[in-house]
Amino acid sequence: MHLYLYDSFLYTRNFSKIIDGIETRLTDLGLNGPSVVMDLSNKMPILIEKELKIGANTIVVIGNDHSITNAINIISRVNPNTLTLNDTAIGMIPIGKNDNEIAKMLGIDFEINGCEILAKRRLEKIDLGLINNNIHFLTNINFYCDKEVSIEIDGDYELIINTGANVSIINLATEGIRDVIMKEKINSSPVDGVFEIIIKDAFNHSFNWLKKKPRLTIVKAKKFKITGVDFINVDNLLKAEKPSTIKNLRSKIDFIVGKNRGF
Amino acid sequence: MFNKQNDNDILKDVEAVVGPNTHVKGKFNCTGNIVVEGELNGSIKTGGFLLVGAQAKITATIEANEAKIGGIIDGGIKIKNVLHITGSAIILGDIECGALIIEEGAQFNGKCGMTSGSKETKGIKKSTEKQKKSSVGEEKEKKK
């Protein structure tokens, strides 16, 4: 049985035709199930838990990148024993072509065509990031160093980063970051159990490019500790204050993906 | 000697890069190719290729499969196969490697020992051993 989490923006804009089309297609495919409008209240995890106990084994998020980030952080608050009870999988039906980079990377077709991806149920175990044992992220976190910042990596070594650098920590590389990754020939995947930490120095960028020398610092890490940063941007949606420990939760979620996924 | 790779080819398959404005402290262990253009204190260990740029400053012990060094290194260097020291390099420490290339202009203060790690050196060793044996045999025959 599928449980559908609708993002609230679908009810504030004119998406009724698209939603009607999707619901009809889901019924045709025999994938219909209860639906809930997602909010960030404490009731949501309880509601999801109830549905999982009744027999739901798939949670489908209908919305965009922001909806997925919110849903993952809601689902993470559900009792882990209940989540494993039915080997819960997470799916997505992306609505609108903007703010849907996650769907593109996971090979999920947009709107009504996304129903077919759900029906095929091709599962991939995807890593998640966890900040301060509290906030989960799927794609990336980033911050600007307005002072000297230190990152202690896997307890082995420490990176000391100068003021002015931009730091991105990548789990699932979306389009903008993917361009950088392709250019730098970095292997990045959300199923390898490691993050790519990319440090881009703001000052020497063009100078180094002319010299054809590496202008970035790139390292891989399973877990790390940041000192000297007041807040970080999480999945381009949330802000995490005073980030301290960040770790990679390998194969944390079973995600329904398309065959055209980018990893 | 470097599998016909130039610097850009090595960068195509790189696991870690320490950029010019980053400082690393501690044990920097990898399995793939590493590029160091910044500062590093501690130790570097990799089963791949280590490329040290001309601007890099490393105070560390180094262990790698192959290496090309162009910066300042203060510490021991242990390379299983080929160590290429470019003209811009300053090395203060002992070297142990399978095969060694030193370009004109490089500064090196330390001891140098060759291991039998590389195929090339193994081949040279075998041929010299054979030559020794044959020359000893010839001398014995002459004495008879």
Interface residues (C-beta under 8 A of the other chain):
Chain A: D156 Y157 E158 L159 I160 I161 N162 A165 K185 I186 I199 D201 F203 N204 N208 K212 K213 P214 R215 L216 T217 I218 V219 K220
Chain B: N8 L11 K12 D13 V14 E15 A16 V17 V18 G19 P20 N21 T22 H23 V24 K25 G26 K27 F28 N29 V35 E37 G38 G42 G53
